[in-house]
Amino acid sequence: MQVSVESTGALERRMEVQVPAERVEKAVDERLQRMSRTVRLKGFRPGKVPVKVVRQQFGQQVRQEVLGDVMQSTFNEAVVQEKLTPAGGPRIEPINLEQGSDLKYRAIFEVLPQIEVKGVESLSVERPAATVSTGDVDAMIQNLREQRPTYQVVEREARDTDRVTIDFEGTIDGTPFEGGKAENYAIDLGAGRMLADFEAGLRGAKAGDKKDIELTFPENYAANLAGKQAKFAITVHKVEERQLPELDDEFAKVYGVEEGGIERLRSEVQENMERELGEAIKARVKKQILDGLLAANPIELPKSMVDAQVRELQLDAARRMGARDASQVPPPEGFQDTARRRVALSLLIGEIIRTANIQVDQAQVQTRFEELAAQYPDQAQAMQQFRANPQFRRQMEAAVLEDQVIDWLTQRAQVSDKPSTFKEIMNFGA
């Protein structure tokens, strides 16, 4: 087999391969021989069809199949011979497929870039340092109370945290508009779910009041209403005062604490908050590490890998949007930066794994499975399903391996602790 390789770009290669005709013909003969033992043809007993007859019936089809197989297998042999690492599948262009002549074809493909990871010791990371305080737990318990309110009708004027039930009809220049009318509509004042001017017009209202509220829709509102002035005719049916539940054993049971009451609930809430805080700190450190790694190691990226990643992001976005056909898949332009980041990081992380000889920690994989299974009613059954799913296990191993790389980088980076609070860390980027 003869192979020649030409560089046609930073990463693109054009390789021509010539395969002896004897190899192709031998592969065709062997496949026809196998077919003669299994093919069924009218007039012949199974397994007794002469090879000559099989060749007459299927020779051309078999030859085309063999040519495809030979081009694929010899491409793989050729890249090993030339010490090349393709970034993706090749584009095959036949040059000579004539029977009796050597098979010749051209393969165009990209190779992975040569990478030498630099700047690890100079990576700078600020690790947020915080604990979950008693005040943080108090605030979370208060949030839980606010998720379980009851309401009591009052005769006074409406104020923030009250629920006001109204009829309303909106008009623009005296004409009603779509979506501008509702009956017995409940609004929680101060929750910010309605336009600020609309809520402001309800403060001070009492049951039985009829009033008009005038406002201007924001410029970033729905296109048919943006920037327009509207008048809403309001009828107030009732005003209800919000009442929060008492912090007692019954309240604790609502959140799954059957024994131990409020103190046990507070303990579980604090444990959850500490776990969330740990994950948030870990995520902040990881982002800084990866951002620094990318900045210190600009690399040429294979277009084929970036394109494949863009397509994956498009399809994922389409699934989340509930797209029903290809016309609803979002355009690729919005995914280029994310795709390039993912490809670059996968190459850098892969090189670190190779050069540092980092192996998957199966104990961490098992711990991840156990933590995930703990969220299911039947943990044993969940674990059994995890073990029976090879693809899920590979995904978990990949996630663990990436975390091991982050740990490896963090141990070598310049890390300093930055005093912070639970609220600051959890609200970061929100």
C-alpha positions as CSV (number, residue, x, y, z in Angstrom):
1,M,0.0,0.0,0.0
2,Q,1.4,3.4,-1.0
3,V,0.6,6.5,0.9
4,S,1.4,10.2,0.3
5,V,0.3,13.1,2.6
6,E,0.1,16.8,1.8
7,S,-0.6,19.6,4.3
8,T,-3.3,21.9,2.9
9,G,-3.8,24.0,6.0
10,A,-2.7,24.3,9.6
11,L,-4.6,21.2,10.5
12,E,-6.0,19.9,7.2
13,R,-4.3,17.0,5.4
14,R,-4.8,15.5,2.0
15,M,-3.8,11.9,1.8
16,E,-3.7,9.7,-1.3
17,V,-3.7,6.0,-0.9
18,Q,-3.0,3.3,-3.5
19,V,-4.2,-0.3,-2.6
20,P,-3.0,-3.3,-4.7
21,A,-5.7,-4.7,-6.9
22,E,-4.9,-8.2,-5.5
23,R,-6.1,-7.1,-2.0
24,V,-9.4,-5.9,-3.3
25,E,-10.0,-8.9,-5.4
26,K,-9.1,-11.3,-2.6
27,A,-11.6,-9.5,-0.3
28,V,-14.3,-9.8,-3.0
29,D,-13.6,-13.5,-3.5
30,E,-13.7,-14.2,0.3
31,R,-17.1,-12.4,0.7
32,L,-18.6,-14.2,-2.3
33,Q,-17.4,-17.5,-0.8
34,R,-19.1,-16.7,2.5
35,M,-22.3,-15.7,0.7
36,S,-22.4,-19.0,-1.3
37,R,-22.7,-20.9,2.0
38,T,-25.7,-18.8,3.2
39,V,-27.5,-17.3,0.2
40,R,-30.8,-18.8,-1.0
41,L,-31.4,-18.9,-4.7
42,K,-34.3,-20.6,-6.5
43,G,-33.2,-24.0,-7.9
44,F,-30.3,-24.5,-5.4
45,R,-30.2,-26.1,-2.0
46,P,-29.1,-23.9,0.8
47,G,-25.3,-23.8,1.0
48,K,-24.9,-25.4,-2.4
49,V,-25.0,-22.3,-4.6
50,P,-21.9,-22.2,-6.9
51,V,-19.6,-19.2,-6.3
52,K,-19.9,-18.5,-10.0
53,V,-23.6,-18.0,-9.8
54,V,-23.3,-15.9,-6.6
55,R,-20.8,-13.7,-8.5
56,Q,-23.2,-13.3,-11.4
57,Q,-26.1,-12.3,-9.1
58,F,-24.3,-10.2,-6.5
59,G,-20.8,-9.5,-7.8
60,Q,-21.2,-5.8,-8.5
61,Q,-23.0,-5.2,-5.2
62,V,-20.4,-7.1,-3.2
63,R,-17.6,-5.2,-5.0
64,Q,-19.1,-1.9,-4.0
65,E,-19.4,-3.0,-0.4
66,V,-15.8,-4.3,-0.4
67,L,-14.5,-1.1,-1.9
68,G,-16.1,1.0,0.9
69,D,-14.8,-1.4,3.6
70,V,-11.3,-1.4,2.1
71,M,-11.1,2.3,1.8
72,Q,-12.1,2.7,5.5
73,S,-9.7,0.0,6.8
74,T,-6.8,1.2,4.7
75,F,-7.4,4.8,5.8
76,N,-7.1,3.6,9.4
77,E,-3.9,1.7,8.5
78,A,-2.5,4.7,6.6
79,V,-3.0,7.2,9.5
80,V,-1.2,4.8,11.9
81,Q,1.6,4.4,9.3
82,E,2.0,8.1,8.9
83,K,1.6,8.8,12.7
84,L,-1.4,11.0,12.2
85,T,-4.3,11.6,14.6
86,P,-7.5,12.5,12.8
87,A,-9.8,15.0,14.4
88,G,-12.8,13.4,12.7
89,G,-13.9,11.2,9.9
90,P,-12.3,11.8,6.4
91,R,-14.0,12.9,3.2
92,I,-13.2,10.2,0.8
93,E,-12.8,11.0,-2.9
94,P,-12.3,8.0,-5.2
95,I,-9.6,8.4,-7.9
96,N,-9.6,4.9,-9.5
97,L,-12.1,2.2,-8.8
98,E,-11.7,0.2,-12.0
99,Q,-11.7,-3.6,-11.6
100,G,-8.3,-5.1,-12.2
101,S,-6.5,-1.9,-11.4
102,D,-5.1,-0.7,-8.1
103,L,-7.6,1.0,-5.9
104,K,-6.8,4.7,-5.6
105,Y,-8.5,7.3,-3.4
106,R,-8.0,10.6,-1.7
107,A,-8.9,11.3,1.9
108,I,-9.2,14.8,3.2
109,F,-9.4,15.3,7.0
110,E,-8.2,17.4,9.9
111,V,-5.7,16.3,12.5
112,L,-5.6,17.1,16.2
113,P,-3.3,20.0,17.0
114,Q,0.0,19.4,18.8
115,I,-0.6,20.6,22.4
116,E,1.9,21.4,25.2
117,V,-0.1,22.6,28.2
118,K,1.6,25.7,29.7
119,G,1.1,28.1,32.5
120,V,-0.4,25.7,35.0
121,E,1.7,27.0,37.9
122,S,0.9,30.6,37.1
123,L,-2.9,30.1,37.2
124,S,-4.4,32.5,39.6
125,V,-7.6,31.6,41.5
126,E,-9.6,33.4,44.2
127,R,-11.5,30.9,46.2
128,P,-14.5,32.3,48.0
129,A,-14.4,31.5,51.7
130,A,-17.7,31.5,53.6
131,T,-19.8,29.5,56.1
132,V,-23.5,29.1,56.6
133,S,-24.4,31.4,59.5
134,T,-27.4,31.3,61.8
135,G,-28.7,34.3,59.9
136,D,-28.5,32.5,56.6
137,V,-30.5,29.6,58.0
138,D,-33.0,32.0,59.5
139,A,-33.4,33.6,56.1
140,M,-34.0,30.2,54.4
141,I,-36.5,29.2,57.0
142,Q,-38.3,32.5,56.4
143,N,-38.3,31.7,52.7
144,L,-39.9,28.3,53.4
145,R,-42.6,30.0,55.5
146,E,-43.3,32.4,52.6
147,Q,-43.8,29.5,50.3
148,R,-46.7,28.3,52.5
149,P,-48.9,31.4,53.2
150,T,-52.6,31.5,54.0
151,Y,-54.8,34.5,53.4
152,Q,-57.4,36.2,55.6
153,V,-60.0,38.7,54.2
154,V,-59.6,42.2,55.7
155,E,-61.6,45.4,55.3
156,R,-58.6,47.8,55.3
157,E,-56.7,49.3,52.4
158,A,-54.4,47.1,50.4
159,R,-50.6,47.2,51.1
160,D,-47.6,45.1,50.1
161,T,-47.8,41.4,50.8
162,D,-51.6,41.5,50.6
163,R,-53.4,39.6,47.9
164,V,-55.9,41.7,46.0
165,T,-58.6,40.1,43.8
166,I,-59.8,42.3,40.9
167,D,-61.6,42.5,37.6
168,F,-59.8,44.6,35.0
169,E,-60.1,45.7,31.4
170,G,-57.5,47.7,29.6
171,T,-57.9,50.0,26.6
172,I,-55.5,51.9,24.3
173,D,-57.1,55.0,22.8
174,G,-60.4,53.7,24.0
175,T,-60.1,50.3,22.3
176,P,-59.7,47.0,24.2
177,F,-56.7,45.0,23.4
178,E,-56.0,41.2,23.5
179,G,-54.9,40.0,26.9
180,G,-56.0,43.2,28.6
181,K,-59.0,41.8,30.4
182,A,-59.5,39.4,33.3
183,E,-62.0,38.6,36.0
184,N,-61.4,37.5,39.6
185,Y,-57.6,37.9,39.1
186,A,-55.5,37.6,42.2
187,I,-52.4,39.8,42.6
188,D,-49.8,39.5,45.3
189,L,-48.8,43.1,45.9
190,G,-45.0,43.6,46.1
191,A,-44.2,40.3,44.3
192,G,-43.3,42.1,41.1
193,R,-45.3,39.9,38.8
194,M,-47.3,42.8,37.4
195,L,-46.0,46.1,36.0
196,A,-44.9,48.4,38.8
197,D,-47.3,51.2,37.9
198,F,-50.2,48.7,37.9
199,E,-49.3,47.5,41.4
200,A,-48.8,51.1,42.6
201,G,-52.4,51.9,41.5
202,L,-53.7,49.1,43.7
203,R,-52.0,50.1,46.9
204,G,-54.5,51.8,49.2
205,A,-57.5,50.2,47.4
206,K,-60.3,48.5,49.4
207,A,-62.9,45.9,48.5
208,G,-65.7,47.5,46.4
209,D,-63.5,50.3,45.0
210,K,-63.7,51.1,41.3
211,K,-60.8,53.1,39.8
212,D,-58.8,53.7,36.7
213,I,-55.0,53.0,36.4
214,E,-53.1,54.7,33.6
215,L,-49.7,53.5,32.6
216,T,-47.2,53.3,29.8
217,F,-46.0,49.9,28.7
218,P,-42.2,49.6,28.7
219,E,-40.3,49.7,25.4
220,N,-39.1,46.1,25.9
221,Y,-42.7,44.8,26.3
222,A,-44.7,42.7,23.8
223,A,-44.3,44.2,20.3
224,N,-47.9,45.2,19.9
225,L,-47.9,47.1,23.3
226,A,-44.4,48.4,23.7
227,G,-44.3,52.1,24.5
228,K,-48.0,52.5,24.3
229,Q,-50.2,54.3,26.9
230,A,-53.1,52.3,28.4
231,K,-56.0,52.8,30.8
232,F,-57.2,49.9,33.0
233,A,-60.7,50.0,34.5
234,I,-60.4,48.2,37.9
235,T,-63.0,46.7,40.2
236,V,-61.6,45.5,43.5
237,H,-63.5,42.4,45.0
238,K,-61.4,41.7,48.1
239,V,-58.2,42.4,50.0
240,E,-56.6,39.5,51.9
241,E,-53.8,39.7,54.4
242,R,-51.0,37.2,54.1
243,Q,-50.4,35.1,57.2
244,L,-47.3,32.9,57.5
245,P,-47.4,29.5,59.2
246,E,-46.1,29.1,62.8
247,L,-42.7,27.5,63.2
248,D,-43.9,24.3,64.9
249,D,-43.9,20.5,64.4
250,E,-46.7,20.7,61.8
251,F,-44.7,23.1,59.7
252,A,-41.6,20.8,59.9
253,K,-43.8,17.9,58.8
254,V,-44.8,19.8,55.6
255,Y,-41.1,19.6,54.6
256,G,-40.7,15.9,55.4
257,V,-39.4,16.1,59.0
258,E,-41.6,13.7,60.9
259,E,-39.5,13.7,64.1
260,G,-37.4,16.3,65.8
261,G,-39.6,19.3,64.9
262,I,-38.1,22.7,64.0
263,E,-34.7,22.0,65.3
264,R,-34.4,18.9,63.0
265,L,-35.7,21.0,60.1
266,R,-33.1,23.7,60.8
267,S,-30.4,21.1,60.9
268,E,-31.4,19.6,57.6
269,V,-31.8,23.0,56.0
270,Q,-28.3,23.9,57.2
271,E,-26.9,20.7,55.8
272,N,-28.5,21.3,52.4
273,M,-27.2,24.9,52.4
274,E,-23.7,23.8,53.2
275,R,-23.8,21.3,50.4
276,E,-25.0,23.9,48.0
277,L,-22.4,26.4,49.2
278,G,-19.6,23.8,48.6
279,E,-20.9,23.1,45.1
280,A,-21.0,26.9,44.3
281,I,-17.5,27.4,45.6
282,K,-16.3,24.4,43.6
283,A,-18.0,25.8,40.4
284,R,-16.4,29.3,40.9
285,V,-13.0,27.7,41.3
286,K,-13.5,25.5,38.3
287,K,-14.5,28.4,36.1
288,Q,-11.4,30.4,37.1
289,I,-9.2,27.4,36.5
290,L,-10.6,26.7,33.0
291,D,-10.7,30.4,32.0
292,G,-7.0,30.7,33.0
293,L,-6.1,27.5,31.2
294,L,-7.7,28.7,28.0
295,A,-6.0,32.1,28.2
296,A,-2.6,30.5,28.7
297,N,-3.0,28.0,25.9
298,P,-4.4,29.4,22.7
299,I,-4.7,26.5,20.2
300,E,-5.8,26.0,16.6
301,L,-9.1,24.1,16.6
302,P,-10.2,21.6,14.0
303,K,-13.2,23.0,12.2
304,S,-14.8,19.6,12.0
305,M,-14.9,19.3,15.8
306,V,-16.2,22.8,16.3
307,D,-19.0,22.2,13.7
308,A,-19.9,19.0,15.4
309,Q,-20.1,20.7,18.7
310,V,-22.2,23.5,17.3
311,R,-24.6,21.0,15.8
312,E,-24.9,19.2,19.2
313,L,-25.7,22.6,20.9
314,Q,-28.3,23.4,18.3
315,L,-30.1,20.1,18.8
316,D,-29.9,20.4,22.6
317,A,-31.4,23.9,22.4
318,A,-34.1,22.6,20.0
319,R,-35.1,19.8,22.4
320,R,-35.3,22.2,25.3
321,M,-37.5,24.6,23.2
322,G,-39.8,21.7,22.2
323,A,-38.9,22.1,18.5
324,R,-40.9,19.8,16.3
325,D,-38.9,20.0,13.0
326,A,-35.7,21.1,11.5
327,S,-37.1,24.6,10.7
328,Q,-37.3,25.4,14.4
329,V,-33.6,24.5,15.2
330,P,-31.9,27.8,16.2
331,P,-29.2,29.1,13.8
332,P,-25.6,28.1,14.4
333,E,-24.1,31.6,14.8
334,G,-25.2,31.9,18.4
335,F,-23.3,28.7,19.4
336,Q,-19.9,29.3,17.9
337,D,-18.2,30.8,21.0
338,T,-19.5,28.1,23.3
339,A,-18.6,25.3,20.9
340,R,-15.0,26.7,20.5
341,R,-14.6,26.8,24.3
342,R,-15.8,23.3,24.7
343,V,-13.6,21.9,22.0
344,A,-10.5,23.8,23.2
345,L,-11.1,22.6,26.8
346,S,-11.7,19.0,25.7
347,L,-8.4,19.0,23.9
348,L,-6.5,20.6,26.8
349,I,-8.0,18.4,29.4
350,G,-7.4,15.3,27.2
351,E,-3.7,16.3,27.0
352,I,-3.4,16.7,30.8
353,I,-5.0,13.3,31.3
354,R,-2.5,11.8,28.9
355,T,0.6,13.5,30.1
356,A,-0.2,13.3,33.9
357,N,-1.5,9.7,33.5
358,I,-4.7,10.5,35.4
359,Q,-6.9,7.4,35.8
360,V,-10.6,7.4,36.7
361,D,-11.1,7.1,40.4
362,Q,-13.7,4.3,40.6
363,A,-14.4,5.0,44.3
364,Q,-15.5,8.5,43.3
365,V,-17.7,7.1,40.6
366,Q,-19.3,4.7,43.2
367,T,-19.9,7.7,45.5
368,R,-21.6,9.7,42.8
369,F,-23.9,6.7,42.0
370,E,-24.8,6.4,45.7
371,E,-25.5,10.1,46.1
372,L,-27.7,10.0,43.0
373,A,-29.5,6.8,44.1
374,A,-30.2,8.4,47.5
375,Q,-32.6,10.7,45.8
376,Y,-34.8,7.8,44.8
377,P,-37.4,5.9,47.0
378,D,-35.8,2.5,46.1
379,Q,-32.1,3.2,46.3
380,A,-31.1,-0.5,45.6
381,Q,-33.2,-0.6,42.4
382,A,-31.8,2.8,41.3
383,M,-28.2,1.5,41.8
384,Q,-29.0,-1.6,39.8
385,Q,-30.3,0.5,36.9
386,F,-27.2,2.7,37.0
387,R,-24.9,-0.4,36.8
388,A,-27.0,-1.9,33.9
389,N,-26.5,1.3,31.8
390,P,-23.0,1.4,30.3
391,Q,-23.6,4.7,28.6
392,F,-24.6,6.3,31.9
393,R,-21.6,4.9,33.6
394,R,-19.3,6.3,30.9
395,Q,-20.9,9.7,31.4
396,M,-20.3,9.5,35.1
397,E,-16.7,8.4,34.7
398,A,-16.1,11.3,32.3
399,A,-17.5,13.8,34.9
400,V,-15.4,12.3,37.6
401,L,-12.3,12.3,35.4
402,E,-12.9,16.0,34.6
403,D,-13.2,16.8,38.3
404,Q,-9.9,15.0,38.9
405,V,-8.2,17.2,36.3
406,I,-9.6,20.3,38.0
407,D,-8.2,19.1,41.3
408,W,-4.9,18.4,39.7
409,L,-4.7,21.9,38.3
410,T,-6.0,23.5,41.5
411,Q,-3.2,21.8,43.5
412,R,-0.6,23.4,41.2
413,A,-2.3,26.9,40.8
414,Q,-1.8,30.0,42.8
415,V,-4.9,29.9,45.1
416,S,-5.9,32.5,47.6
417,D,-9.0,32.6,49.8
418,K,-11.3,35.6,49.5
419,P,-13.7,36.2,52.5
420,S,-17.3,36.2,51.3
421,T,-20.8,35.4,52.5
422,F,-23.3,32.7,51.7
423,K,-25.6,35.2,50.0
424,E,-22.8,36.7,47.8
425,I,-21.6,33.3,46.6
426,M,-25.1,31.9,45.9
427,N,-26.2,35.1,44.1
428,F,-23.1,35.3,42.0
429,G,-24.1,35.5,38.3
430,A,-27.8,35.4,39.2
